[in-house]
């Protein structure tokens, strides 16, 4: 997992407060400079393909939520960052 993917996961995890049932639109968790642009969009698509994030289509716009695998990965990343 690269740094952009880790940043996206941690942002989504913190914005949803660790809830696996919360759905957020893309601008809410991809609003930092490192999580914007083409590389970030590609990283998000890869995270969806790998099963870390679920895409949740709604009437207005597409929202995203953490999957179990993404939640566990987010927790591990946070632990690694605290250990530094």
C-alpha positions as CSV (number, residue, x, y, z in Angstrom):
1,X,0.0,0.0,0.0
2,X,1.5,3.4,-1.0
3,X,1.4,6.6,1.0
4,X,-1.5,8.1,-0.9
5,X,-3.6,5.0,-0.3
6,X,-2.7,5.1,3.4
7,X,-3.6,8.8,3.6
8,X,-7.0,8.2,2.0
9,X,-7.7,5.3,4.4
10,X,-6.7,7.3,7.5
11,X,-8.7,10.3,6.3
12,X,-11.8,8.2,5.7
13,X,-11.4,6.4,9.0
14,X,-11.0,9.7,11.0
15,X,-13.9,11.4,9.2
16,X,-16.3,8.5,9.9
17,X,-14.9,8.2,13.5
18,X,-14.1,4.6,12.8
19,X,-17.7,3.7,12.0
20,X,-18.1,1.1,9.3
21,X,-21.7,2.1,8.6
22,X,-21.0,5.8,7.8
23,X,-21.1,6.8,4.2
24,X,-19.2,10.0,3.0
25,X,-19.0,11.7,-0.3
26,X,-15.5,12.0,-1.8
27,X,-14.9,15.7,-1.1
28,X,-15.3,15.1,2.6
29,X,-12.4,12.8,3.0
30,X,-10.2,13.7,0.0
31,X,-9.8,17.3,0.8
32,X,-6.1,17.5,1.6
33,X,-3.4,18.3,-1.0
34,X,-1.9,14.9,-0.8
35,X,-5.3,13.2,-1.5
36,X,-6.2,15.3,-4.5
37,X,-5.6,14.8,-8.2
38,X,-5.3,12.0,-10.6
39,X,-3.0,9.9,-8.5
40,X,-5.4,10.1,-5.6
41,X,-8.3,9.2,-7.8
42,X,-6.4,6.1,-9.0
43,X,-5.4,5.2,-5.4
44,X,-9.1,5.4,-4.4
45,X,-10.1,3.1,-7.2
46,X,-7.4,0.6,-6.2
47,X,-8.5,0.7,-2.6
48,X,-12.1,-0.1,-3.8
49,X,-10.8,-2.9,-6.0
50,X,-8.7,-4.4,-3.1
51,X,-11.7,-4.4,-0.8
52,X,-10.6,-1.7,1.7
53,X,-13.4,0.8,0.8
54,X,-16.9,0.2,-0.5
55,X,-18.6,2.4,-3.0
56,X,-22.2,3.2,-2.1
57,X,-24.3,4.7,-4.9
58,X,-27.1,7.0,-3.6
59,X,-29.7,9.1,-5.3
60,X,-27.6,12.3,-5.3
61,X,-24.0,11.3,-5.4
62,X,-21.7,8.3,-4.8
63,X,-20.6,7.9,-1.2
64,X,-17.9,5.7,0.3
65,X,-17.6,3.6,3.4
66,X,-14.9,1.6,5.2
67,X,-15.0,-2.2,4.7
68,X,-13.8,-4.5,7.5
69,X,-10.5,-4.9,5.8
70,X,-10.1,-1.2,5.5
71,X,-10.9,-0.6,9.1
72,X,-8.3,-3.1,10.2
73,X,-5.7,-1.6,7.9
74,X,-6.5,1.9,9.2
75,X,-6.0,0.7,12.8
76,X,-2.6,-0.8,11.9
77,X,-1.5,2.4,10.1
78,X,-2.5,4.5,13.1
79,X,-0.6,2.2,15.5
80,X,2.5,2.4,13.3
81,X,2.4,6.2,13.2
82,X,2.0,6.4,17.0
83,X,5.0,4.1,17.5
84,X,7.3,6.6,15.6
